[in-house]
Amino acid sequence: MKNIVKIAIISVAACLVVAGCSKKEPPKTEPTPEAAPVAEAPAAPAEPAVNADSLAAEQARLEAERLEAERARLEALINQIMSEDVYFDFDRFELTEKAKELLAQVGELLIKEKRFTITIEGHTDARGTEDYNFTLGAKRAMKVKEFLTAYGIEGERMESVSYGKEAPKAQGETEEAYSQNRRANFRVNIKQ
């Protein structure tokens, strides 16, 4: 029995030693929630940095495009006016109905584009003397100028000149060539 008591004492001692050496676990508690990071207000999108040089370059490019478009428009109008000739009957300076229709179109273009000035050139065919043809060419140019003045074009925007038979449009001594040379045509200038 002595042995049983010894074994019981040793067992109790061993239990106490094991219980004393073991770590105590901390009491279990509910974890406290960590504070969530405060969301910052989203930053406004950054404006792209505008370089003064690139802005000036873009403005210069746009201005160049505008000027080129204006130049092309004016060139088209000038070509339209200069491509039209006013034709006259033999030895006459009166305007035909067809000539009046054409001059009305020229007048409209000149009204729309105030910067245009024109030179009206009077021509004749090769028949007749130099003096006679020079006078006839001048009368043809003046008749065109009178019509355009009556249409509303200021006289200071027009000048007239006669070339007589000196600047033919068509070469030859046929009625077809003569009819193309009995004309008034236009040169257009742009006043600044």
TARARA-V88780 format. One record per pair of residues at least 12 apart in sequence whose ideal C-beta (glycine too) atoms are under 10 Angstrom apart, sorted by sequence separation. I is the first residue (numbers start at 1). J is the second residue. If there is no record, write none. Layout:
BEGIN
{{I,J} {I,J}}
END
This chain:
BEGIN
{{86,98} {87,99} {106,118} {122,134} {124,136} {146,158} {168,180} {169,181} {86,99} {122,135} {123,136} {124,137} {145,158} {165,178} {168,181} {169,182} {170,183} {85,99} {86,100} {106,120} {122,136} {123,137} {124,138} {144,158} {145,159} {146,160} {167,181} {169,183} {84,99} {87,102} {122,137} {124,139} {145,160} {168,183} {86,102} {121,137} {122,138} {124,140} {144,160} {165,181} {169,185} {85,102} {86,103} {122,139} {123,140} {141,158} {143,160} {165,182} {84,102} {122,140} {123,141} {141,159} {142,160} {163,181} {167,185} {84,103} {121,140} {122,141} {141,160} {86,106} {120,140} {121,141} {122,142} {140,160} {141,161} {142,162} {84,105} {120,141} {122,143} {139,160} {141,162} {84,106} {119,141} {120,142} {122,144} {138,160} {140,162} {141,163} {162,184} {163,185} {120,143} {121,144} {122,145} {137,160} {138,161} {139,162} {81,105} {82,106} {120,144} {137,161} {138,162} {160,184} {80,105} {81,106} {84,109} {120,145} {137,162} {138,163} {80,106} {118,144} {136,162} {137,163} {138,164} {161,187} {118,145} {120,147} {135,162} {137,164} {81,109} {120,148} {134,162} {136,164} {137,165} {158,186} {159,187} {80,109} {81,110} {93,122} {133,162} {134,163} {135,164} {136,165} {137,166} {118,148} {133,163} {134,164} {137,167} {159,189} {78,109} {93,124} {133,164} {134,165} {77,109} {81,113} {132,164} {133,165} {134,166} {157,189} {77,110} {91,124} {131,164} {132,165} {133,166} {86,120} {88,122} {90,124} {91,125} {130,164} {157,191} {77,112} {78,113} {81,116} {88,123} {90,125} {118,153} {129,164} {130,165} {156,191} {77,113} {82,118} {85,121} {86,122} {87,123} {88,124} {91,127} {117,153} {128,164} {129,165} {130,166} {81,118} {88,125} {90,127} {91,128} {111,148} {116,153} {117,154} {128,165} {78,116} {85,123} {106,144} {110,148} {120,158} {121,159} {122,160} {124,162} {126,164} {127,165} {148,186} {74,113} {77,116} {114,153} {117,156} {118,157} {119,158} {120,159} {121,160} {122,161} {123,162} {124,163} {125,164} {126,165} {144,183} {145,184} {73,113} {78,118} {103,143} {107,147} {111,151} {114,154} {117,157} {118,158} {119,159} {120,160} {121,161} {122,162} {123,163} {124,164} {125,165} {126,166} {144,184} {74,115} {91,132} {99,140} {103,144} {106,147} {107,148} {110,151} {111,152} {116,157} {117,158} {118,159} {119,160} {120,161} {121,162} {122,163} {123,164} {124,165} {143,184} {144,185} {74,116} {93,135} {102,144} {106,148} {107,149} {110,152} {111,153} {115,157} {116,158} {117,159} {118,160} {119,161} {120,162} {121,163} {122,164} {123,165} {124,166} {126,168} {140,182} {142,184} {144,186} {93,136} {104,147} {107,150} {108,151} {110,153} {114,157} {123,166} {124,167} {125,168} {140,183} {141,184} {92,136} {93,137} {99,143} {103,147} {104,148} {107,151} {108,152} {109,153} {110,154} {123,167} {124,168} {125,169} {140,184} {141,185} {91,136} {93,138} {94,139} {95,140} {99,144} {103,148} {106,151} {107,152} {123,168} {125,170} {126,171} {137,182} {139,184} {93,139} {94,140} {107,153} {121,167} {123,169} {126,172} {127,173} {136,182} {137,183} {92,139} {93,140} {100,147} {103,150} {104,151} {106,153} {110,157} {126,173} {137,184} {88,136} {92,140} {93,141} {95,143} {99,147} {103,151} {110,158} {125,173} {133,181} {88,137} {93,142} {94,143} {95,144} {93,143} {103,153} {125,175} {88,139} {92,143} {93,144} {95,146} {100,151} {126,177} {127,178} {88,140} {95,147} {125,177} {126,178} {87,140} {125,178} {86,140} {124,178} {125,179} {127,181} {86,141} {88,143} {125,180} {126,181} {127,182} {88,144} {125,181} {86,143} {123,180} {124,181} {125,182} {86,144} {123,181} {124,182} {125,183} {123,182} {124,183} {122,182} {123,183} {86,147} {122,183} {123,184} {121,183} {122,184} {123,185} {121,184} {122,185} {120,184} {121,185} {120,185} {121,186} {119,185} {120,186} {121,187} {118,185} {119,186} {120,187} {118,186} {119,187} {118,187} {119,188} {116,186} {117,187} {118,188} {119,189} {117,188} {118,189} {116,188} {117,189} {115,188} {116,189} {117,190} {115,189} {116,190} {117,191} {113,188} {115,190} {116,191} {110,186} {115,191} {113,190} {114,191} {115,192} {110,188} {109,188} {106,186} {103,184} {106,188} {85,169} {99,183} {90,175} {99,184} {90,178} {90,179} {93,182} {95,184} {89,179} {92,182} {88,179} {91,182} {93,184} {87,179} {90,182} {87,180} {88,181} {89,182} {87,181} {88,182} {85,180} {87,182} {88,183} {85,181} {86,182} {87,183} {88,184} {85,182} {86,183} {87,184} {85,183} {86,184} {87,185} {84,183} {85,184} {86,185} {84,184} {85,185} {86,186} {84,185} {85,186} {83,185} {84,186} {82,185} {83,186} {81,185} {82,186} {81,186} {82,187} {81,187} {82,188} {81,188} {78,186} {80,188} {78,187} {79,188} {78,188} {77,188} {78,189} {78,190} {75,188} {77,190} {74,188} {74,190} {71,190}}
END
